[in-house]
Amino acid sequence: MLRAATCLCVFQVLFALRDSEVAHLIPDQDQPSFIDTPTVPASSAIVTASEEVPQVQDLEVDLSKIDLAELEELPNCTGGKLPLLAKFYKVTRHVEIQQPCNVTADGTTLLVNTTLKFVETARLDGKLSVKAMNALQGPCFAFKSDAFVAASAELHFANCHNIRKVDGGEIPDEVHGGAMNVRGSLTVMGSLIIRDCGTKNGNGGAIAVKQVFFHNGSISIINSSAWNGGAIYVEQNFIHRGGSISVQGSSSAYNGGAIYVEQNFIHTGGNISVEGSSVVMDGGAIYVGNFNHSGGSISIAGSSAKVMDGGAIYVDENFAQSGGSLAVMNSSANESGGAIHVRDNFHHSGGNLSVEGTSAKTNGGAVLESSSGVAGDGSRCLW
């Protein structure tokens, strides 16, 4: 029987405790040093972009009017600096930047036929539009170390379709990420707009990060897809302390229709909005190992888990909310947890949690906590 949850009443705790102890959830974690002091070449001066922030349409390019053969190939990074001075460049041959590099642009469009690779730490600044001319054997940008998007950056990626295949048992790094694959850690302080990107056989339709993803800027992702993490995939920790992330129309074949975080999802400020995301297995919008929400807002609307659990959010271990707001609307799961499915412990000690118009066919039209402990202190929860 379909069990539906609507926003009708205020309650303290709706779950029967099966264990009086709620396990320790997520320990305090020191912020990685690269976040405080990004690793960029000492010679890399900070180049400030124009104060005028362009809208998305300012970065759109009519490719029918461009003769690719006449465009200059991307120049080399020299002395730790790569200033992009021309309006257009192309990447049609193998390019692997071996040194730490500070890339700056002012309204440049980069047309790529192959993946642009950075071996050492890279810093991106200014107005840069990146467009793939065809499907690629990897992401548009691949970083073997750390990547840093400066506060004054306005980056736009479009049509980055990664079709790299998995040959044999070992999965190549290049299979992950549609627009960006970062094998180190990624810091985003500026603006990042990603549209119509995906990976056919890997994780992270727009962005894939192997280590830590620290965000305090602005990200907009529209129409992305992957196996895990339809928009964003993070193997270690995702730390969101401010700014905004908006994901629309993302999907994944396995887990995390919009965002997949293998270890800890830590949200202390800013806004995350996910709309119209879907997944075949678990976590219609978000799939995480541990969920820790202490500030800012998270809103999820119209997400679904078509086969399994967690129409909006699936938490593999522990869920903790001590502040901020979390709102789920019109999500559904084929099995359990129409809004949220938590395998281990659900701990709500502060902030607002609201669920409206959610459903699950088996258990927990709103929230299912399937293991040992549930705790709450009377903070405001709307169902």
C-alpha positions in Angstrom: 0.0 0.0 0.0 1.3 3.4 -0.9 2.1 5.4 2.2 2.1 9.1 1.7 3.4 11.9 4.0 2.1 15.4 3.8 2.8 18.6 5.8 0.0 18.3 8.3 1.3 18.3 11.8 4.2 19.1 14.1 5.8 16.2 15.9 8.8 15.6 18.1 9.9 12.1 17.1 7.9 9.7 15.0 10.1 6.6 15.3 10.2 3.8 17.9 13.7 3.6 19.4 15.2 0.2 19.1 18.4 1.2 20.9 18.7 3.8 23.6 22.1 4.9 22.5 22.6 7.0 19.4 26.1 6.4 18.0 28.6 9.2 17.7 27.8 10.6 14.3 30.5 12.6 12.6 33.7 13.8 14.4 34.9 17.3 14.0 37.1 17.5 11.1 40.0 19.9 10.5 39.7 21.7 7.2 42.4 20.6 4.8 45.3 23.0 4.6 44.9 23.5 0.8 41.6 25.2 1.5 43.2 27.9 3.6 46.3 28.3 1.4 45.8 26.9 -2.1 48.9 25.4 -3.6 49.7 27.6 -6.5 53.1 28.7 -7.8 54.7 31.5 -5.9 55.0 33.5 -9.1 51.3 33.3 -9.8 49.9 36.8 -9.3 46.2 37.0 -8.6 44.6 38.4 -11.6 41.2 40.0 -10.9 38.5 39.6 -13.4 36.2 42.4 -14.5 33.8 43.5 -11.8 30.9 42.9 -14.2 29.6 39.4 -13.7 28.2 37.9 -16.9 24.9 36.1 -17.2 24.8 32.6 -18.7 23.8 33.9 -22.2 26.9 36.2 -22.2 29.0 33.0 -22.5 27.0 31.4 -25.2 28.8 31.1 -28.6 27.4 30.5 -32.1 29.7 27.8 -33.3 28.3 27.8 -36.8 30.2 31.1 -37.4 33.6 29.8 -36.3 36.2 28.2 -38.5 38.0 25.8 -36.1 40.9 25.5 -38.5 41.7 29.2 -38.2 41.8 29.2 -34.4 45.0 29.2 -32.3 45.9 26.2 -30.3 46.0 26.7 -26.5 49.4 28.2 -25.6 51.8 26.7 -23.0 51.8 27.6 -19.4 55.1 29.5 -18.8 56.5 30.5 -15.4 53.4 29.2 -13.7 51.1 31.5 -15.7 48.7 30.9 -18.6 47.0 34.2 -19.6 44.3 33.6 -22.3 44.4 36.8 -24.2 42.5 35.8 -27.4 38.8 35.5 -27.7 39.0 31.9 -28.9 41.4 29.0 -28.5 41.1 25.4 -29.4 42.4 22.1 -27.9 42.7 19.6 -30.7 45.9 17.8 -29.8 47.1 16.1 -26.6 47.9 18.9 -24.0 49.3 18.0 -20.6 50.4 21.0 -18.5 53.2 19.6 -16.3 53.8 22.5 -13.9 51.6 24.3 -11.4 49.6 26.8 -13.4 47.6 30.0 -12.9 45.1 30.2 -15.8 43.4 33.6 -16.3 40.9 34.7 -18.9 38.7 37.7 -19.8 35.8 36.4 -21.9 37.8 33.7 -23.7 36.1 30.6 -25.2 38.0 27.4 -25.3 36.8 24.8 -27.9 38.0 21.3 -27.0 38.2 18.1 -29.1 40.2 16.3 -26.5 40.7 16.5 -22.7 42.9 19.3 -21.3 45.1 17.8 -18.6 46.8 19.5 -15.6 49.4 17.4 -13.8 50.1 19.8 -10.9 47.9 22.2 -9.0 45.9 24.6 -11.2 44.1 27.9 -10.4 41.4 29.2 -12.7 40.3 32.8 -12.7 38.4 35.2 -14.9 35.7 34.7 -17.5 36.2 31.4 -19.4 33.7 29.4 -21.5 34.7 25.8 -22.3 32.7 23.9 -25.0 33.3 20.4 -26.2 33.1 20.1 -30.0 32.3 16.3 -29.8 32.1 13.5 -27.4 35.5 13.0 -25.5 37.5 10.1 -24.2 37.6 11.8 -20.8 36.3 15.0 -19.2 36.8 18.5 -20.6 39.3 19.3 -17.8 41.3 16.6 -15.9 43.4 17.6 -12.9 45.8 15.0 -11.5 46.3 17.2 -8.4 44.3 20.0 -6.7 42.2 22.6 -8.5 41.1 26.0 -7.3 38.4 28.2 -8.8 39.1 31.8 -7.7 36.5 34.1 -6.1 36.5 36.3 -9.2 36.2 33.4 -11.7 33.2 32.9 -13.9 33.5 29.5 -15.6 31.1 27.9 -18.0 31.2 24.3 -19.3 28.9 23.0 -21.9 28.4 19.8 -23.9 31.2 17.9 -22.1 30.2 14.3 -22.8 32.7 11.7 -21.5 32.4 8.4 -23.3 35.6 6.8 -22.1 35.1 3.0 -21.8 36.1 0.7 -19.0 38.4 -2.0 -20.5 38.9 -5.0 -18.3 38.8 -4.9 -14.5 40.7 -1.7 -13.8 38.7 1.6 -14.1 40.8 4.4 -15.6 40.6 7.8 -13.8 39.5 9.5 -17.0 36.2 7.7 -17.0 34.9 10.0 -14.3 33.6 13.5 -14.6 31.9 15.2 -17.5 33.2 18.7 -17.2 35.9 18.3 -14.4 37.7 15.4 -12.9 39.9 16.3 -9.9 42.1 13.6 -8.5 43.2 15.8 -5.6 40.9 18.3 -3.9 38.7 20.9 -5.4 38.0 24.4 -4.0 35.3 26.5 -5.6 35.1 30.2 -4.4 33.8 31.7 -7.7 31.0 31.0 -10.1 30.7 27.7 -12.1 28.0 27.0 -14.6 27.8 23.5 -16.1 25.2 22.6 -18.7 24.5 19.4 -20.7 27.4 17.4 -19.5 27.8 13.8 -18.4 29.9 10.6 -18.2 28.6 7.4 -19.9 30.6 4.9 -17.8 31.8 6.8 -14.8 30.8 8.9 -11.8 30.1 12.6 -11.5 28.1 13.9 -14.5 29.5 17.4 -14.1 32.2 17.2 -11.4 34.1 14.2 -9.9 36.5 14.8 -7.0 38.7 12.1 -5.5 39.6 13.8 -2.2 37.8 16.8 -0.6 35.4 19.2 -2.3 35.2 22.6 -0.5 32.6 25.0 -1.7 31.9 28.6 -0.8 31.0 30.0 -4.2 28.2 29.6 -6.8 27.5 26.5 -8.8 24.7 25.9 -11.3 24.4 22.5 -13.0 21.7 21.8 -15.6 21.1 18.4 -17.3 23.8 16.1 -16.2 24.1 12.3 -15.8 26.4 9.6 -14.6 26.5 6.1 -12.9 26.9 7.6 -9.4 26.4 11.3 -8.6 24.4 12.6 -11.6 25.9 16.1 -11.1 28.6 15.8 -8.4 30.6 12.9 -7.1 33.0 13.1 -4.1 35.0 10.1 -2.8 36.0 11.7 0.5 34.4 14.7 2.1 32.1 17.4 0.8 32.2 20.7 2.8 29.7 23.4 2.0 30.2 26.5 4.1 28.5 29.2 2.0 27.4 30.3 -1.4 24.9 28.3 -3.4 24.6 25.1 -5.4 21.7 24.6 -7.8 21.2 21.3 -9.6 18.4 20.8 -12.2 17.5 17.7 -14.2 20.3 15.4 -13.2 20.2 11.6 -13.1 22.3 8.6 -12.2 22.0 4.9 -13.0 23.0 3.8 -9.5 23.1 6.1 -6.5 22.8 9.8 -5.9 20.7 11.4 -8.6 22.4 14.8 -8.1 25.1 14.5 -5.4 27.1 11.4 -4.2 29.5 11.7 -1.3 31.3 8.5 -0.2 32.3 9.7 3.2 31.1 12.9 5.0 28.6 15.5 3.7 29.1 18.6 5.9 26.8 21.5 5.4 27.3 24.5 7.6 26.1 27.5 5.5 24.8 28.6 2.2 22.1 27.0 0.1 21.8 23.8 -1.9 18.8 23.3 -4.2 18.1 20.2 -6.2 15.1 20.0 -8.6 13.9 17.2 -10.8 16.6 14.6 -10.1 16.3 10.9 -10.3 18.2 7.7 -9.6 17.6 4.0 -10.4 18.8 2.7 -7.0 19.2 4.8 -3.8 19.1 8.6 -3.1 17.0 10.4 -5.7 18.8 13.6 -5.0 21.6 12.9 -2.5 23.5 9.8 -1.4 26.0 10.2 1.4 28.0 8.1 3.9 27.4 10.5 6.8 25.1 13.5 6.7 25.9 16.5 9.0 23.7 19.6 8.6 24.3 22.5 11.0 23.5 25.6 9.1 22.2 27.1 5.8 19.4 25.6 3.8 18.9 22.5 1.7 15.8 22.1 -0.5 14.9 19.1 -2.7 11.9 19.0 -5.0 10.5 16.4 -7.4 13.2 13.7 -6.9 12.8 10.0 -7.1 14.4 6.6 -6.5 12.9 4.4 -9.1 13.8 1.0 -7.8 15.1 1.3 -4.2 15.2 3.7 -1.2 15.5 7.3 -0.3 13.4 9.4 -2.7 15.4 12.5 -1.8 18.2 11.5 0.5 19.9 8.2 1.3 22.3 8.1 4.2 24.4 4.9 4.4 25.5 5.5 8.0 24.4 8.4 10.2 22.2 11.5 9.8 22.6 14.5 12.1 20.8 17.8 11.9 21.6 20.5 14.5 20.6 23.6 12.6 19.6 25.2 9.4 16.7 24.1 7.3 16.0 21.0 5.2 12.9 20.8 3.0 11.8 17.9 0.8 8.8 18.2 -1.5 7.1 15.7 -3.8 9.8 13.0 -3.7 9.1 9.3 -4.0 10.9 5.9 -3.5 9.9 2.6 -4.9 10.8 0.8 -1.7 11.5 2.7 1.6 11.9 6.3 2.7 9.9 8.5 0.4 12.0 11.5 1.5 14.9 10.2 3.6 16.3 6.7 4.2 18.9 6.3 7.0 20.6 3.0 7.5 22.0 3.6 11.0 21.3 6.5 13.3 18.9 9.5 12.8 19.7 12.4 15.1 17.7 15.7 14.9 18.7 18.2 17.6 18.0 21.5 15.9 16.9 23.4 12.9 13.9 22.9 10.7 13.0 19.7 8.8 10.0 19.7 6.6 8.6 17.0 4.3 5.6 17.4 2.0 3.9 15.2 -0.6 6.3 12.3 -0.4 5.6 8.6 -0.8 7.1 5.1 -0.6 5.5 1.8 -1.6 6.9 -0.3 1.3 8.0 1.6 4.4 8.4 5.2 5.6 6.4 7.5 3.4 8.5 10.3 4.8 11.5 9.0 6.7 12.8 5.5 7.3 15.5 4.8 9.9 16.3 1.2 9.5 18.9 0.4 12.2 19.6 1.2 15.8 18.7 4.7 17.0 16.6 7.8 16.5 16.9 10.9 18.7 15.3 14.3 18.8 14.9 17.2 21.2 11.6 18.8 20.1 13.0 21.1 17.4 10.6 21.9 14.6 9.9 19.1 12.2 7.0 19.3 9.8 5.5 16.3 8.0 
